[in-house]
Amino acid sequence: MKTQTSKSDPAAVAKAYRHCAEITGRGVPNLYLAARFFDHQEVFDAFCATYASMRIIDDRVDGLANRATLSAEGKRQLLEDVQTWREQVNAAFALKPGPEPVWIALADTFSKFDLPTDPWEDLASAMAMDVETPYFKDWRTLQKYMRGASVAPAVVFMHLVLTKPEDGEFMCQWSYDEVVAATEELAVFCYWTHIMRDVAKDLEIGETGLVYFPLSEMNQFGLAPEDLRRMKQTRTATFAYKSMAEHLSRRARTHEQKGRQFVKDITAVATDGAAFALAYLLDIYSATLAKVEAIDFDVFAKDGELSLDEKKHVLLQTAAASGIDPVTATRIFDAVFQGR
């Protein structure tokens, strides 16, 4: 735990956290929705600061119009951007943030929470892979990428789930290595669900689109990236694609089952709100994958995303299973989506 070496302007810090909340709340991603159930405002603020800082570089790389055909100079510039972002994170960790609100909030979070910079380093490595590799050649390469793109933000979220206030400080109940071990399987499950739900939408990003299925997995089922683009154009999934998706869905469920073995131990030491946040997050992803499975994996013809009503239905199911007051849970849920 570190302490600010100089007195920060409370008004500037509060404004910086509000800015981070605006960034993390755009589109109401599942992590943000779940984090709204944290018991302590400081923990939610920390989530917003950490997630917003990661969104900066993730959005920068994902938003590139023609990543698959990037020139050598374009790659060099983008890798410089990744390095600059790493330096900004490290400056915040040293409590010497830049003037931008995200870094002010992140430095304040680092001063209150015992977080290492490892997740940000892992994310930087994944973003560098994004720049250098338009496609993943095999499952091992994708696993390496997932450690930064999926496991890193999930580890920070899990760290906050396991954090409690103690004598005016916020302390994680587990070591960092224990948090990572409890997070990896669940993060991979959630990421696979993302991939299968959003494959058609990812093909719309930039001029060349994004493909996350490893080439070796596609080759096994007689598929190539061009086949995915054709399915998007015709709005119809082929038998080969459905066969591959079914195979990957079974793999995702295996990761889910392995990861859920840690949940009971996590719940035993987490606050009620944090435990519910984790349970709801996992139930959302489990229900999302179930919806993708129910439409026979044809996300080219039908939307695999849960509707607002479906997410609320999952909320009430999770509340019943967790012993959480459904009225309170619904009030928080409705507040998140009010005016959207």
N, C-alpha and C positions, 0 to 999 in steps of 0.2 A: 504494500500500500504506500502510495506516495502522497505528499502534501504540496499544494501549490506554494512555490517559493515567493510569489508576490500576490498580493490581494487582487483577486479578479473583480471586475465590475459586475455585481449581481444582475443588474438590468441587462447588460450585454450578453451574459451567459444565458439568462432566461430567454432572451430573444433568439439566441443561437439554437437553443433546444427546440423552440417553436418552429424555426426554419427547418430543422432536421425532421420534425414530425410531419411537416408538409411534404417533404421529399419522400419519406417512407410510406406515407399514406396514399400516395398517388396510385390509383387503381386498386387500392385496398388488397395488397398481396396477403397471402395466408399468414405469413410470419407476423405482419403488422396486426392483422385481425386477432390472432392469438395473443400477442403481446399486450393488447388492451386489457387483458384480464389479470395482468400482474397486480399484486396488492399495493405496491409502493410506487408513487409517481417517479421517484428517483430511478427506480429500476426500468420503468418504461422510458424515461428520458435517456437512460444509458443505451437501451435498445435502439432508440431513434438515432442517436449520435453514431453508434457503431454501424448500423445498417446503412445510414445515409452516406457515411464515408466509403463504404464498399460499393454502393450504387454509383458513385462518381466514376470509378474506373470501369466498372462493369458496363454501364450505359455508354461510356466513351468507346469501348471496344465493340460491343454488340451493335452499336448504332452506325458503325462504319458502312458506307454504302456498297463497297465492292471488295470486301475482305478477301474473298477467294481469289481475286485477281490483283491483289495489292502489289505495287512495284517495290523494288528493293528500297527506294528512298521512302516510300510510304510506310514500309515496315519499320525502317530505322526511326522515323518520327514517332510512330506509335509506341515503339519500345522505349523511347525517351520519355513519352508521356507516362508510361507505366513506372519508370524509374523516378520521375518527378513526384508521382503520387506516393510511392514508397517513402520518399524523403519527407513528404508532408505528414504522413502517418508517424514516422519516427520523431519528427519535430513535436508533434502533439504528445507523443509518449514521453518526451523529455520535458513536457510542460512549457514548450516554447512554440506555440501554434502560430500559423499564419493568420492574417486578418479575416479570412473568410469564416462565416458562421459555423460551418461544419467542423472546421478544425478547432475553433474555440470550444465547441461543445464536446468534441472528442477528447481534447486535453482535460477538460473538467471531469469527464468520465474516467479517464485514466488516473486522475488524482484521487478518485473515490473508490474505484473498483480494481481488484487485483487481477487485471487482465494482461496477459503477455501480448506481444505483437505477432506471435506465430500465425494466427489466422490471416492476418493481413499479408504476411510474407507468402503464405500458401496461395492466397488469392492472386497476388502479383505474379507468381509462377504460372498459375492457370491462365491469366490474361496474356502472358508472354507466349504460352502455347497457342492461344487463340490467334495471335498475330502470325506465328510461324507455320501453323498447321490448319488449313481450311477443313480437313476431314480427319477423323480419328481412324487409324488403320486397324486397331483391334481393341478388345475389351481392356487389356492392361493399360493401353494409352488413355482410354477414357477414364479408367479408375484413377490414374494419376491426375488427370484434369479435374475430376470430381472432388479430389481432396481440397482443391482451392475454390472451385466454382460452387460447390454444394456443401461440403463438410465444413469449410471455414465459417461461413455465416451461421450454419447450424450449431457449431461448437460455441460461438459467442452467445447465441440464443440459449443453449443448454446451460452455459456458465451462469447466465442471469436467472434461469429457472432454479438453479441450485444456490442462489445467493440469498443471504438473509442479513438484516441489519443486526450488528453486534457492537454495543458500546459506541454508537454513533458512526460506525463504519459498516460497509457492505462487504461481507466475506462469503466466498464460495465454500460450500461444505465439502467439496471433493477437490483433489489435486487436478491440475490441468490434464495430466495423462489419463486420469480416470474419466474426466469429462469427455475427452476425445474418444476413448474406448466405448463409452456409452452412446456416443452420437453417430459414429461412422455408419453403422448398418442402417439406422433410421434415415440419415441424410441421403444415402444412396437410394433407398426406397422412394423417398420423396422426389428425388431428382429423376428417377426412371418414370415416375408418374407424370412429372412435368413434361418429359420428352414425349411420352406417348399421347398425352393430352394435347400438346401444342405443336406437334410435327407440322401440321398444315400452316399454322400461324407463323412458325419459324421460317418457313419457306418464303414468306412475304418480306422478311427483313432484308433491307438493302437490295442491290441489283442481283445478287447471286443467291440470297437466302442462306439460312443456316441449317446444317444437317448434323445431328448429334449421334445418330446410329453409327457404330463402328463399321467400317467397310467390310471387315471379315464376317461380321454378323449378317450383313446384307448379302454378301456373296454366298453364304451358306444357304440362303433361301432364294438364290437367283435374282437378287435385286441390286440396283445401283442408284446413286442419287438422282439420275435422270428419271428413273421410274417413279420416285416420289413426286417429282415436279409434274410428271404426266398425270399422276393420280390427283394432284391438286387441281389441275386444269379440268379433268373430267369429273371431279368431285365423286370419285368412286375408288375404294380400296380394293386391290386385287386379292385373289386367294393367297398368293405368295406373301403379300404384306400381312394379311390377317394371321397367317401361320407364324410369321416372325414375331408379330406383336403378342400373340398368345404365348409363345416361348418366353419372350421378355417379361410378360406379365407374371408368369410363374416365378421367374427369377426375382422380380421385384417383391412378390409376396414372401419369398424366402428371406430376403433382407428384412422385411417388415417383422416377420416372426422372430428372427434373431434379435433385432433391435428392441422389440417390445419386452424381452426378457429383463431389460434393465429398468423398465418403467416403475415397477413396484418399489425398487430400492430408491429411485429418484423421488417418487411421491412421498416416501417415508420421511425424507429430510427437507422437502420443499415446502414453502408456504402453500396454503390452500389455493390461492389464486394462481400461483406459478404452476402448481400441479395440474390445475384445470387447463391452463393455457397450453401446456404440453399435450394433455390428453385430447383437447379439442383440435389442436394442430394435426395430430396423427390421425384422428378420426375423419377430418376433412380430406386428407390425402387418401385414406383408405376408401372413403365413399367416392372420391373422384375416380380412383382406379376401377372401382366397382361399376361406375357409370360408363367408363370407357369399355370395360368388358361387356356390359349389357348392350352396347350399340355395336357389338362385334368388332370393336377396334376401328370402325370406319369414321375417324374424326375428319375425313375429307368431305363427308356428306352431312355429318351431324356434329354439334358442339359437345365436347366432352367436359366442358367446364360446369361446375355446379352452379345452379341458379341461386339467387338470394334466398328464395324459399327453401331450397334444398340445404343450403348452409345453415339456415335457422333450424331446420328439422334435425340436422346433425347436432347442432348446439343443444337442443332440448334432450336428445338422446344421451349426449355426453354429460349434461348436467344431472340427469336422472341416475346415471351410472356412478357419478362422482359425489352425489349427495349435495350438490350445489343448488341453491335456490334458483329455480328456473325464471322467476320474475326478475331477479337481479341480473341474471345472465342475459335475458332478453333485453333488458333496459340498456346494458352496455353494448350489446350487438346493434340495437336500433340507433344508438348514439353514433356509432361508427359510420353508419350508412345514411344518417340524416342529411338531407339536402343533396344527396348524390344521384 
